[in-house]
Amino acid sequence: MSVSDAMVKMIQFYAQRSGAKSHHDINHFQKVWAFAKTIGELEGLDAYTQETLELAAIVHDIACPLCREKYGDADGMHQELEGPSMARDFYSEMGLPETQLERICYLVGHHHTLDQVDGMDYQILLEADFLVNADESQARKDQIVRFRDRVYRTKTGTELLNVIYGL
């Protein structure tokens, strides 16, 4: 299974489970994936780490439909709690090496945790997700600057954030 196969599978997953939110969920993960892909490539990730990042970006919010049903919201803490096992199930038939699958699940389970970032794949996923979330939540410029100064570490992610939000 390729990254493109995972993309189609995730679209089908959301179409079946997200109801009225399916368009939002699909658009969100595709935008996060596109930013993650771009930042990762321009930051020079090796092929294995790039693939891991992209596969994690595709499923980073896999738990949102379940969380909305179970908790009444898609809060980041709930996503991190429910997401890893769902990501494992999603990719179980893909034939990924166990270490790669573990890393994808770890990233899904930490993509709202801003400290103890332990790799470029993790860093880039945080940055890509915020690039999209800032727009979707209509974050104020001061909130964006504060997040950038606290979290962003890559040259590419920082440049994209600054250009997109006029910083």
Disulfide bonds with the S-S distance in Angstrom:
none
